[in-house]
Amino acid sequence: MSLVHGGSKSQRFPCLDGYRAIAALMVVCTHTAFHTAFVTHGAGGAFFSRLDFGVTLFFVISGFLLFRPWSTAAIRDSAKPRTKAYAIRRAARILPAYVLVVAVVLIILPTIRGAESNFGVWKYWVTHLSFTQIYVPNAQVRGLTQMWSLAVEVVFYVFLPLAGWWLVRRRRPGAEGVSRQLRFLFGLVVVGIVATVVRALWGPGAPLFVGFWLPAYLDWFAVGMIFAVIHEAKRHGIETRFGRALDRLAADPLVPVGIGVLILVIAMTPLAGPYILVPSTPFATMSRHYLYLMAAAMFIIPGLFGNQGQGLWRTFLQSPIMQFLGQISYGIFLWHLIVIELVWITFGWGEFSGPMIIALPVVVIVSIFAGWLSWIVVERPALAWSHRVTSNSTPPQHSTPRSSVQL
């Protein structure tokens, strides 16, 4: 789940709010389809089953936006981002709304379901409030199961300053700094590949860490980080072959988006494994992981490279409705599963039942409303506070001479 908003207007990447909106709604749709058992209904079910692809989009966006300050510091030989300000802003972004959702689920949902013995015990409180539920057996709770991706993202938040420190500790500005960063990040991709292979080969008997710890998704974050290096290199006058290729690809946004759609369609076939929560073959596990990654990379390219004011796709992403939905996307993500639980209770539907044609619009509308309330009441005030207390924490910047590097 990407929880990062841009900085100054000139570097805000206006298309990314639209991508956040798409990713959040994808997650809502796939979970609704799962709860109605619609994922077992032919081609339509296959389509909705693979909309968990939204998580991949979130991770790539996070890798890009969060790594940019460290990439800039390494390229320009300037002061690295201050860890205290980074930590305060990350905590203010995720914790207030998250803690509220956890409390609501663990207190209110068991009461209305009459299942107190299955919810609310100390293990669920401790694991979810510490983001350790993905490491403890049987710690997942209905209404909070989507938080596994947030637990992964929190570990990435901790890892990022360490990776950034490693890259800026030896001052190699300019083209040499870009090359060093890319070598390091391609190394992270290799780590992710190894973790994915291990996860695929180990199968259902693997410990929890194989499927849910950061290494299993490090390549998704790393692709976003690689895009950040290429973008920052260009911004500081350093030409790269990667940058030129990405700008050419992004010249017509419908080309990379179309390629991404085709890749995602391939992922919707049995090649990428079953459509329900049953064990998958090693080949299908790896196919799904990397088809998602390739599709996400293609989808996101027009939002990071090329002329951001050009093309119908970018116009759509920057439309008022997509900007609004992107702004409240974190709240949509947090609240949608408890919304699903409450909708099912209200309509009296049994588990894995209910008409998709009714359930989906109701869940989407109520989740958007809940996300808007979350933004207004909790998230926006917390973000405003974090920016006030860290307003003097921006490190000074220094100029870097123009240079070029062939990569």
DOLO-194695 format. One record per atom (N, C-alpha, C): x, y negated, z. Coordinates in steps of 0.001 Angstrom, whole numbers, plus 500000, padded with zeros to 6 digits. Atoms other than C-alpha are relative to their C-alpha. Layout:
! residues N
XYZ;...
***
This chain:
! residues 407
500850501192500000;500000500000500000;500879498767500000;499181501202500079;501555496727498883;499373498891500820;500509501019499090;501199494070501546;500778498716499865;499108501136500184;503413491396500060;499345498958499121;500454501115500821;502340488007498809;501204499154499638;498858500748500516;504602485814496764;500314498765500795;499550501177499298;506492482772497910;499540498738499328;500354501239500665;506608479520496022;499169500264498779;500886499814501142;504166478930493196;500774500413498760;499236499669501184;506923479163490615;500434501452499980;499565498619499929;507804482638491806;498927500876500634;501058499262499332;504413483903492923;499545501230499221;500414498880500829;503857486371490039;498480500147500038;501450500060499871;500170485554489544;499273501254499550;500666498772500444;499398488849487809;499948501071501083;499899498904499042;500325490930490839;498779500103500905;501243499893499241;497187490029492787;498977500836499231;500896499187500812;495233491518489901;500354501479500065;499577498603499871;497306494686490078;499626500564501373;500412499542498665;496660494898493828;498515500338500015;501441499753500053;492938494642493168;499705501321499307;500206498756500733;493083497449490606;500403501195500858;499510498887499190;495140499662492921;499056500302501157;500897499789498864;492843499126495913;498687500635499560;501266499444500477;489692499835493904;500171501422499483;499723498618500389;491302502941492438;499944500934501206;499989499171498793;491884504293495941;498581500179500536;501398499908499550;488281503496496935;499222500984499131;500740499135500924;486946505243493837;500373501466500171;499598498597499896;489022508395494245;499512500624501300;500488499449498737;488046508816497907;498486500177499989;501450499828500121;484380508253497137;499674501229499170;500223498826500840;484545510842494370;500303501290500750;499660498813499211;486199513287496748;498894500309501003;501039499781498990;483524512788499416;498683500460499384;501215499529500676;480742513387496871;500224501318499271;499608498810500768;482608516385495389;499904499758498495;500061500311501428;482403514562492054;501292500389499290;498715499643500616;486072515449491473;499961501380499360;500125498673500611;484888518942490517;499145499987498746;500935500121501107;482650517630487719;500720499646498690;499458500159501342;484522518063484441;500972498850499816;499066501070500359;486359515221482710;499829498788500895;500220501134499105;484717512543484848;500625500224501360;499375499679498719;485848514302487999;501511499936499931;498551500071500177;489375514649486628;500481498552500006;499653501423500031;489441510906485937;500047499411501408;500049500584498662;488372509930489452;500995500656500947;499033499319499142;490615512535491048;501382499368499909;498643500535500200;493715510918489564;500110498504500314;499900501423499650;492870507401490711;500755499771501304;499044500198498903;495033508057493758;501311499436499468;498903500710500667;497548506693491256;500163498579500539;499901501338499419;496756503372492939;501095499881501042;498931500024498994;499191504304495712;501350499767499332;498746500203500731;502002504495493163;500171498529499628;499937501424500326;501168500983491980;500393499177501221;499692500737498774;501254499715495561;501479500124500362;498610499786499605;504676501245496240;500963499289499049;499133500688500958;506233499878493028;499964498492500236;500122501437499730;504884496387493785;500770499623501264;499272500289498763;506264496522497333;501499500006499776;498565499940500268;509681497601496115;500481498762499273;499610501180500766;509783494717493642;500030498742500878;500122501275499285;508592491887495887;500900499935501231;499230500044498760;510351492854499097;501506500015499762;498557499934500238;513737493549497526;500545498734499357;499523501179500725;513912490282495556;500918499094500825;499092500893499257;515409488144498382;501393500578500186;498673499395499840;518219490628498959;500729500049498666;499371499987501318;518860490957495245;500554498623499654;499550501370500263;519072487178494916;501242499666500815;498838500279499148;521482486954497858;501250500669499460;498842499296500532;523758489563496283;500482499382498691;499624500581501290;523689487911492852;500627498621500173;499567501393499865;524202484339494096;501071499810501065;499045500126498904;526592485092496965;499499498991501025;500619500905499043;524189483273499268;499640500759501277;500355499366498726;522990483928502807;498894501018499802;501023498959500128;521007487112503154;498741499589500763;501231500312499270;517369486946504290;500148500319501483;499877499820498559;517003486645508040;499050501081500472;500762498817499618;515864489904509551;498876499665500963;501036500349499038;513917488275512383;498755499442499303;501133500565500725;511743486239510025;499306501071499172;500558498894500791;511283489252507763;499132500899500880;500740499102499116;510185491419510710;498716499353500507;501199500694499508;507768488806512061;498932499948498922;500987500113501079;506105488312508697;499417501359499617;500524498665500307;505828492031508001;499024500452501093;500881499591498893;504345492674511458;498682499239499950;501225500799500056;501871489807511099;499131500409498819;500769499601501176;500860491083507687;499221501288500233;500647498691499929;500042494643508660;499327500314501331;500440499477498708;499464494989512394;498621499536500459;501281500405499420;496472492829513410;498797500719499402;501145499340500640;494013494219510857;500073501509500187;499832498550499849;495449497730511117;499580500461501389;500351499622498632;495140497877514907;498489499923500197;501445500128499881;491554496660514658;499287501188499360;500631498863500678;490640499389512148;500191501281500813;499748498802499189;492299502089514251;499084500023501220;500861500062498812;490381500918517328;498546500281499643;501394499785500406;487070500829515471;499751501472499695;500188498597500368;487545504319514070;500049500904501229;499822499096498863;488751505905517303;498989499776501114;500981500284498951;486123504238519487;498573500152499491;501383500068500455;483006503685517400;499589501234499203;500405498911500873;483009506430514787;499705501297500748;500334498770499274;483172509372517243;498662499895500725;501237500183499246;480286507904519231;498781500234499109;501168499863500858;477902507691516295;499944501365499343;500006498658500559;478965511092515020;499775501063501075;500150499023498939;478670512744518435;501116501016500018;498859499074500074;482142514223518085;501148499501500853;498987500600499143;483985512719521027;501183500940500242;498923499060499692;485988515902521611;501037500072498885;499079499927501129;487559515623518177;500704498675499713;499428501313500271;488427511917518292;500375499317501314;499768500905498893;489868509343520579;500942500488501069;499061499541498991;492286511497522562;501311499264499828;498798500834499970;495627510013523433;500917500238498794;499100499711501128;497480511771520588;499673499145498787;500389500781501158;495483509948517927;500331498526500179;499651501400499725;495957506576519587;501502499777499849;498543500194499999;499695507003520059;500563500143498592;499413499766501322;500439508421516629;499600498932498993;500423500987500991;498356505964514653;500527498599500317;499485501332499666;499451502872516555;501509499902499817;498545500000500228;503084503908516097;500352500446498580;499813499566501383;502628504993512450;500753501334499912;499317498705499985;503854508491513351;499048501163499744;500960498931500214;500716510432512449;500409500963498899;499576499124501090;502447511811509356;501091500969500427;498952499113499506;505074513542511504;499487500982501047;500553499190498908;502773515180514063;498888500886499436;501050499113500522;500681518262513190;498624499643500554;501404500198499622;496898517780513257;499735498624500616;500212501352499471;497156514043513947;499152499144499076;500821500771500930;495120512938510929;498559499945500499;501358500224499515;491672511516511740;499130499508498850;500931500490501023;488679511057509466;499757498510500198;500119501444499944;488337507402508617;501342499304499982;498655500583499976;492110506906508847;500991500791499141;499054499144500721;493580509527506522;500772499256498916;499285500762501027;494515506912503909;501236499311500554;498893500737499386;496965505415506407;501340500709499875;498716499339500211;499608507999505521;500912499132499135;499173500822500895;500761505667502729;500519498755500710;499534501147499234;500972502741505137;501129500416500944;498916499496499150;503096504877507483;501289500146499200;498825499924500867;505452505547504575;500544498608499724;499572501357500322;505542501854503711;500703499346501189;499365500564498817;506430500902507291;501441500490500124;498621499497499975;509485503160507134;500833499304498926;499299500754501041;510418501453503871;500352498603500494;499710501321499433;510165498104505697;501256500041500873;498828499864499130;512749499360508191;501247500290499171;498866499622500837;514976500842505497;500531498831499171;499627501042500954;514996497755503271;501107499076500501;498901500859499554;517134495420505436;501339500731500067;498758499229499976;519690498219505826;500576500123498596;499536499937501390;519858498691502063;500492498644499532;499582501344500382;520037494931501577;501338499625500605;498718500298499338;522845494599504112;501150500702499294;498949499242500672;524824497300502351;500408499314498690;499712500603501296;524557495455499054;500639498622500111;499453501354499889;525445491980500330;501237499937500881;498847500042499071;528204492977502764;501303499754499251;498828500285500826;530757492892499956;499577498997498938;500432501090500872;530445489635498085;500472500226498577;499704499820501420;530275490445494387;498896499313499210;501081500733500670;528143487707492847;500037500188498490;500054499988501452;527061487420489239;499787501386499431;500211498757500729;527208490282486760;500469501208500790;499492498874499214;529281492476489050;499022500375501098;500999499734498977;526682492111491778;498783500718499443;501128499330500646;523924493124489372;500337501463499745;499595498624500281;525849496223488301;500032500829501281;499922499263498733;526483497217491917;498608500331500527;501354499747499536;522835496851492824;499335501113499200;500650498992500834;521662498919489887;500569501388500253;499409498691499688;524121501708490651;499422500546501300;500553499584498712;522890501808494243;498548500451499851;501422499689500122;519219501815493218;499766501252499164;500128498740500736;519649504527490624;500380501186500897;499697498972499003;521219506488493474;498781500320500844;501236499763499246;517992506020495437;498993500799499170;500881499211500860;516064507344492447;500392501470500042;499525498614499919;518223510464492558;499577500637501317;500461499481498707;517446510870496263;498519500361499929;501425499723500152;513752510630495423;499747501238499155;500156498819500852;514124513221492667;500295501270500790;499641498833499197;515860515639495021;498890500319501003;501074499787499025;513161515133497663;498753500565499333;501165499496500720;510430515733495078;500189501453499595;499711498608500361;512103518920493861;499859500906501217;500106499208498768;512418520178497438;498541500175500398;501415499944499643;508785519309498146;499238500950499078;500709499159500954;507617521035494970;500333501475500188;499580498604499873;509652524214495491;499586500609501329;500338499494498678;508882524509499196;498515500333500091;501422499701500072;505155524320498550;499261499782501309;500851500238498832;502421524566501212;500643500381501323;499343499631498754;504794526107503747;501006498984500491;499004501009499638;506931522974503874;499582499226501237;500328500882498873;507166520844507027;499365498708499499;500693501218500379;505222517593507047;500911498988499313;499132501050500527;508272515488506237;500201500121498494;499741499818501421;508638516987502779;499001499225499155;501018500654500793;505375515516501567;499690498580500380;500453501297499520;505008512364503634;501111499057500462;498949500916499586;508379510968504665;500468499172498811;499567500941501031;509962508107502743;500768500637498844;499253499463501145;512422510218500682;499122500564498894;500879499420501007;509481511874498915;499450498954499041;500538501077500842;508466508474497494;501035498899499768;498971501025500123;511769506622497489;500205499583498552;499822500365501412;511972506776493693;498916499030499544;501051500955500357;508620504946493436;500389498593500441;499538501308499521;509910502089495601;501214499533499184;498747500380500654;513293502165493844;499766499435498599;500292500560501329;511771501544490404;499583498537500127;500342501396499762;510179498374491752;501214499177500354;498777500701499614;513525497402493273;500898499761498785;499221500170501230;515272497968489929;499414498869499157;500640501106500708;512732495690488265;500349498665500649;499651501236499297;513525493100490949;501396499529499621;498625500359500360;517252493181490146;500040499449498574;500001500451501389;516628492857486410;499352498627499878;500677501290500040;514193489995486956;500872498892500572;499179501019499359;516503488111489325;501268499722499196;498830500219500857;519487488639487027;499655499022498885;500415500900501074;517608486991484179;499761498602500539;500319501312499425;516393484176486453;501262499200500306;498743500684499673;520011483386487346;500989500024498836;499178500154501190;521283483447483782;500860501191499651;499210498799500278;522638487002483698;499208500890499050;500702499201501003;521612488805480530;500354501476500154;499786498557499965;521171492582480642;499221500632498861;500736499281501039;520131495073478004;498643500445500514;501279499629499408;517445496296480383;499024498831499955;500861501172499969;516103492772480745;499464499648498633;500444500320501352;515992492148477017;498968501018499512;500943498965500425;514245495479476419;498645499821500676;501255500182499274;511648494791479112;499250498770499510;500664501192500547;510949491303477761;499360500295498649;500588499638501295;510427492744474284;498751500859500195;501139499124499736;508109495409475667;498817499212500551;501059500797499369;506164492813477661;499455498917499079;500454501068500898;505768490477474667;498527500181499638;501412499684500215;502471492204473847;499559500887501156;500327499222498796;501046493303477228;499215501263499736;500826498824500262;498636495761475622;500839501218499598;499150498863500377;501562497899474415;500417500796501231;499652499199498818;502999498892477823;498784500490500770;501215499550499307;499506499003479350;499396501195499281;500519498867500765;498367501286476532;500824501256500209;499135498845499730;501380503529477052;499710500554501392;500322499565498640;500599503616480767;498693500771500058;501294499307500035;496994504620480052;500170501398499411;499789498693500613;498127507440477770;500701500958500958;499302499152499034;500513508736480419;499047500438501110;500945499666498940;497770508582483034;498967501010499505;500921499006500575;495428510496480694;500645501382500024;499294498713499913;498059513238480503;499966500519501437;500047499596498594;498142513242484309;498619500495500416;501356499558499681;494379513830484285;499702501412499503;500159498629500466;494865517206482611;500488500970501080;499500499011499026;495549520458484522;501521500058500091;498537500037499946;499226519857483706;500497499446501320;499585500657498754;499388517698486847;499380500646501237;500464499271498836;497714520236489086;498508499916500242;501439499949499704;494307520792490714;499451498630500377;500677501269499733;491763518065491311;499460499913501433;500424499985498604;490963519037494904;501203500326500863;498879499819499073;493106519491498005;500301501474500206;499527498622499916;494526522931497304;501458500016499552;498587499956500384;498174524013496862;500188499940498491;499671500165501402;499749523106493545;501284500751499680;498755499359500408;502501524775491551;501143498987500051;498875500949500007;506013523278491712;500029499126498757;499979500785501241;505790522210488067;498919498924500023;501098500968499971;502410520513488568;500287498880500992;499659501020499004;503630518719491704;500965498978499424;499029500910500585;506612517273489877;499411499234498825;500609500679501147;504596516495486751;499150498828500471;500890501058499515;502031514504488700;500801498834500567;499193501043499362;504657512610490684;500630499088498953;499259500821500957;506600511457487642;499125499447498885;500959500635500910;503661510917485319;499433498743500652;500467501184499277;502304508562487978;501052498897499986;498942501011499948;505670506817488242;500185499336498637;499840500580501339;506031506351484478;498815499114499641;501176500809500288;502463505105484165;500030498695500780;499941501212499177;502941502649487053;501026499019499450;498967500881500555;506150501294485534;499483499285498759;500536500611501215;504405500703482208;498910498977500326;501068500920499619;501358499113483814;500551498688500538;499558501165499242;503397496710485916;500905499080499189;499040500794500778;505868495494483258;499430498658499547;500506501315500427;503563492763481839;499812499013501137;500153500902498864;503116491350485334;501303499469500537;498686500400499491;506858490947485900;500877499355498938;499126500452501083;508382490196482507;499171499359498890;500688500674501090;507541488183479419;499307498728500460;500724501245499737;505371485075479253;498749500303500824;501091499649499092;503025485287482239;498685499308499660;501229500665500398;500505482971480603;499449500482498678;500335499564501352;500161484992477408;499241501322500024;500667498723500211;497679487701476433;498729500172500819;501273499758499335;494179488856477350;500169500778501302;499798499200498793;495502491378479887;500430499120501161;499541500884498922;497332488730481885;498902499009500384;501127500886499689;494337486394481611;499012500699500919;500895499213499149;492185489142483085;500564500140501420;499390499817498678;494635489808485940;499990498709500819;499956501285499303;494758486085486771;498627499340500120;501352500551499883;490984485582486628;499633499819501470;500357500256498595;489358484228489807;499544501246500753;500501498822499299;487618487517490629;501133500962500331;498879499096499735;490824489562490299;500949499417501037;499167500638498982;492791487016492340;499356500150501382;500719499831498736;490116487154495045;500118501433500515;499930498601499589;490052490957495092;501428500393500392;498615499712499631;493845491092495148;500358499431501352;499722500630498705;493964488706498087;499453500824501155;500619499236498917;491632490913500141;500252501501499851;499800498583500304;493007494226498813;500439500806501217;499567499265498801;494668495167502113;498797500353500863;501197499724499220;491366494853503954;499129501051499341;500760498966500715;489607496876501253;500607501374500273;499298498735499758;492229499593501654;499778500488501431;500117499599498600;492010499592505456;498605500506500354;501353499754499515;488225499663505809;499209500995499172;500900499279500904;486981501729502888;499632501400500491;500349498651499555;487153505154504551;498977499995501127;501055500076498985;485174504107507608;498694499546499356;501211500360500754;482742502479505155;499366501263499414;500513498743500543;482414505852503430;499315500820501082;500595499233498904;481769507560506777;498640499411500394;501244500644499568;479089505020507727;498917500098498922;500979499848501078;477413505169504303;499422501411500008;500480498615499966;477204508959504537;499050500224501177;500881499882498836;475688508720508010;498663499306499739;501222500773500274;473206506060506896;499053500735499060;500840499315500975;471962508084503924;499707501452500380;500238498625499576;472097511386505788;500570501045499075;499388499048500918;474329513038503200;500916500951500762;499094499038499398;476209516178504148;501415499837499475;498603500080500412;479920516687503797;500162500489498567;499763499696501417;481077516747500153;498681500126499234;501257500050500729;477652515837498877;499615498540499821;500454501355500249;475672512795497799;500191499623498549;499910500395501420;475054511208494383;501068498927499783;498925500937500304;478142509495493010;499453498685499454;500539501190500641;475999507039491031;499462499005501025;500458500890498927;474604505644494298;501147499675500951;498951500165498989;477564506174496601;501070499006499572;498868500821500421;480212504446494501;499710498503500068;500236501449499895;478604500997494071;499782499529501426;500217500394498604;477487500946497721;501329499901500733;498705499995499301;480956501865498996;500884498852499522;499163501081500540;482709499395496676;499539498642500531;500524501296499562;480427496486497599;500242499778501493;499817500157498547;480553497118501351;501486499891500347;498556500082499739;484335497670501253;500552498623499646;499575501354500362;484821494363499443;499556498999501063;500478500897498946;482687492608502038;500839500156501266;499172499757498821;484660494258504860;501403499436499799;498677500550500281;487933493293503168;500021498488500071;500092501459499929;486778489691502845;499940499532501453;500063500361498584;485828489524506537;501356500194500677;498681499730499426;489165491090507461;500985498888499653;499103501065500434;490998488451505420;499719498690500734;500385501276499400;489057485503506845;500261499983501507;500000499995498536;488938486556510495;501350500417500581;498792499419499398;492187488475511022;501262499706499194;498756500012500761;494696488537508178;500516498597499709;499541501351500347;494809484908507035;500523499243501214;499432500680498825;495204483480510579;501338500581500434;498737499382499602;497944486005511349;501126499599499057;498980500418500962;499805485158508138;500396498542500196;499708501417499771;499497481427508794;500889499826501218;499164500073498793;500928481908512285;501426500447499701;498656499482500268;503858483991511001;500815499020499170;499264500974500818;504765481346508427;500359498751500808;499656501146499139;504623478599511055;501225500306500852;498908499695499074;506986480380513431;501294500353499273;498781499673500751;509423481337510657;500310498967498926;499849500994501064;509248478157508586;501421499474499865;498612500488500055;512843477236509444;500992501138499813;499140498820500084;514191480704508724;500444500327498587;499581499739501368;514805480399504982;501478499684499851;498559500243500098;518543480822504321;500343499055498866;499586500902501073;520382478237502236;500401500767498757;499668499364501268;520956479011498563;501161499243499351;498860500586500714;524009478404496395;499902500383498540;500097499732501439;524357478209492660;500990501083499582;499141498948500569;525866480999490603;500230499692498544;499752500283501415;527559480479487238;499314501008499108;500628499108500963;525860481923484184;501015501054499555;499122498929500461;527265485245483095;499142501043499335;500762498945500647;526265488352481246;500598501352500386;499540498649499716;526478492066481838;499258500954499070;500601499029500918;525811494956479457;499652501250500787;500472498839499233;523666497598481180;498937500735499222;
***
